[in-house]
Amino acid sequence: MKLSTRLRGSARIIVPYAVGGILWFPLVSALSHLIDDTGGVFEHAIETAGGVLFVVVSLVMVKRLLYRGVDRLRQVNELLEERVAARTEDLRREISERARAEETLRASEQRFRDIAEAASDWIWEIGPELRFTNVSRRFAEATGMPAAALVGRTAECFVEMATGQSIHAAYVLGRRPFRDVAVVMRLGKIERYLNMSGRPIGDAVGAFRGYRGTASDITEHRRDRRAAERLQHHHELILRALGEGVFGFDTRGHVTFVNPAATEMTGWSIEELVERPVHATLHQSGDEANPADFDGCSLYRALKGRGAVRVSGETFRRRDGSAFPVEFVCTPVIEDGAIVGAVVVFHDVTERLRVERELFHAKDIAENATRAKSDFLAHMSHELRTPLNAVIGFSDIILAETFGPVGNARYRDYIQDIRRSGEHLLGVISDILDLSKIEAGKLELAERPTDVSAVVEDALSMIRQTAEARNCTISNNVPGNLPPILADQRRLTQVLINLLGNAVKFTPAGGHVMAAAEIEPDGALLLKVTDTGIGIAPEDLSRVTDVFVQGNIHVAREAAGAGLGLPLAKHLIELHGGRLEITSQIGVGTTVSLWFPPSRLDAAMPIA
């Protein structure tokens, strides 16, 4: 093998491993060409020496280049490591920031989603084709309509309530924002009233991408508002229809509202009264030199308390300055626990006062007439009883033939008639005198513990002869062990005689009259007189206890009654604190019940 070929081969082997191989390779190539040109004279001689020298030189050069390359590589490596470390830190920081941004975005999206689901309003979106693309879940909860029924539809399903124009035509087509537009949404048979707000949205370059907004269901609110408006209108109608004047005022004392009746009575119009001070304008009382005196005005007392203030005997002033008497009730208006004003209801009492004056005058006249009547009856009763007592007394003497025989038997019958008539007339006069005393408040009871059964027996014994003459049976069903009552024994006997006498008088032959008594569960004493007589018509029951009133006038006339027994009995029982009641049925009979309160029995009980 030629030396030049070997040099080239050695160079190709060594030099590529040396950092400076690029500089030595041309030199080796020139040397190999020189050897080839000399015809190989020194080929063998220098083959070994040249190779060794070449290797030595190459190694020295390679070593030097290697040192430099290693330094350079170390510097490059250090620089690369620094750059890699810096880039790694940048990448780590960028990844961390991007993670934080993504977490913030997720939190923001979750926050927005939570707010959207929790809000009373629901959120909607419309795409560039003006069709609904998204509706929050709150939509179904608020309206009762499925969200799927709305997605894909245009906003033409909404119609404004005020004008009837669709919100689609009014705003969406013109890409205009809108706020708090009242609309109605109809989906099939479902109709809901909504309050909507929305604004157009665009992309990064400003191209229109649709609408986004909120809506709230105001169906219930609208229904409540309509109901409140109807109620307010109803109240206004009531205020207008009231015959009494009504006005309100605030804590300053200024009028806040007035009804038509108040304007008619005062002569002021509603516009003139509103915002005027009520005391200085309407109220005429107290010190007129200080019309704004809150403390002295009875109207303002309602602002200081919690209850209504009722005032009478005061006057209001009309627009022309004239005054008229009023009565009013002033009630505070309380809101959130605080008094914010008052409402006054008043009426003109001019006519009532006039009627009252007339009634007082008539009452005085009637009382004077009653006193005159009572005095007259008392005087006449005294004047009549004196000769009647003489007539009855002389009749008794003649019947007894005290001064000799009468002679003719018919005279004895006449004298008996005279005596019975005199006794009847004396009883009527006594009843009239008693009623006069009761009406005048001069009849006093002589009360003491009284045996009821003994009083009933005494009264029955007095009418027993009359009952037998009329073929009427009488019975006493009053228990003998009744407790005593506190009563006027003579007046109680008088009451029972009147009741038993009426019962016998109006009971046909073969009838039955019964007296009974019992203690009620509440401790009251009940006395009853029952007959099987002709009865009293229902229309007469409420009148038979009036003075000089009789039930069946024809029957009463035949029975010869003055109509004083029941009225007198009623008044005497009421003087005892009790009451008298009558139940009756035509053709069946009548029951008169007397109730004495438990206190009458307790007061008569013996003290242990």
Steps between C-alpha positions, in 0.01 A plus 500: 500500500627841416603739772274764365212262518584409859536865598169572354352203680663597830382853456151380429506292817664748737395834375125447521548433872692823547329826539756661264477230230369744247834695508732199479329303231615728210861485624506124508349486155778728355768292665364183352501652150865608541607148589313361207679741261859405614447150384499351849880559567445563857190295520623229719739718701260750607202278500553408859659830612241707323220301645644526848571867460164557359340315782706684758427835348141408460474385854658821625265703290207286589582531866514873472183509302339260736582721796358795319196302386438370846514852641276616225265210551499567872414863439233406249367236734485747788329754280253238380434386855436858608269555208321167559464580870367847420259362242394223732421758771310706244307194392428403861384855579293510184342164577428611858344826386298320237379253765404787730324674212312183415405449867386863524301456183341181633420670833360799315291277280376304804427823685307632203318167470410500872379858486300429186335198661441669835371830364127559476558619143580257224767552232450461128711528184404558137736408215574700185199336333287666771390169651537395859812291547520467875266539797600456865342231712322769701274559198310174555475558874375857459255452216402135516594467131770261374817670371489277192176669398684833468837402349496543122210745499523867417414780741171549316338282764527802731245779466516830683202566719489876460499535121444149369816532291732200514832544680657328200391783271550778753853421614661182371476576128652842564766347727411748773549438872188501716430497872200402714260448212169349615403218265275200489630161387260247355604141444198292411237552768752635750516876541751673726579866551870591502729794560790477249835674449759428228789637298662401169835319511783485241823314437859633515465691175160642592285269288144448638476167681152526654344615828552418864277605785286420802130462568286471811154351532260771624178306451425472872624852566281632219203303635562636849539851364177469307328370814646788701384747237152349504497509879618861500234588245242320713615696805478822303146412398415433864656829607304679231178327599539567872261754638755592764796723435843338493841660475856409595797702613870432555719557803540864400125545525456551125204347315597203280162388357132598514181322398215674312271506804759705690523751216122533486476565873791747516469674164868441420606311190736204522777696331458789742511283812790271415828621657320759713547493880188329627472689829532845347271412209220288648524477875338768703568435866723620776705814460423638152784749535742208469361280219819292474491391864559124485469447873164670527341327200292190565566379144870462567453289813484194275861566398611460860332170583415165350122508526211682340396837640123564514396864527158663518379849576747673267464685172661507156531805281367525145675678217274805546602521866175369646520230767299183542493250789672166442583172661811322378723201556871548437701179459881486466653340190787271601763376256793280607419574862512879458210747478512663157172690512134472591158454339197702612138391449254778585135587451294813529276470810301818441181312418551249777550773757181667379310173535655441841390844614151426379507161669621652824223753479246227423646290783456788741143541384437124530660482843296796615188334357592169665553674832171683455327172409652319795401782732153501349461123529632498854261779594205344317579156639492644848180688425337189348617250759348698787137485375552145368612385840182658639286328236660164573471555875133593490437204269652272760280654772183457294594141407559427867157660582669672789214750546217268406382274219513621142169349418488425130748229393571675173650791695757261642605399145534866401710576806732206419540635145577844643766351728667291224502801266647716770775248575579467129514876457717529809741240359523688169568824682768331712668361188494841334650658808774236516587547130515874553740454788716262296517743206588783735764283669327541836398140565724341760511132584473373856740211453545216746555122483182355354361148487404454133276197555299688766457803270377276217253325730366837626448622144326175398265520798392847392397391150381147586137611547505675161648190337234275647230738378643467145533121532881532467738279698812646657805319636811592697814318382741722692735291721475577869877481552601792278756735656370846595559795267557865577175665381213731584244242610197722445611599148588139412154391616350781292689376191384139550140605557504698175653211304276232653197722460574555129555126456162415657329784316612386155465123557168347388293273727667168555845652460799480732730758661826395664772675703848344504855591609851362473865595550687551171853355445651847541327543838215723380142445619238435231127552576247399235126550462356275228146480368307314233319814390433670169863604449652818360563564130870529403453857377362598843771341716730801477217742592316336789748636757428859390266703718131480406572249219306173478546206266163404349300817552160329471586224747664748733193722493283205595743411778488856636871582522682834498826362359709597804581161651785389271667846473494538877634146551781564250607823674488347847708197395756729335521702824608172660778464240316224314317470171159392369450296184180377332457203269161420354314312229152573379252240627766321708583736782749746646799477733635805687852443638660708776880481551665624821883527488716272720602802708142520631531152643853550637404824674209330677705207632534498878842595634671208669 
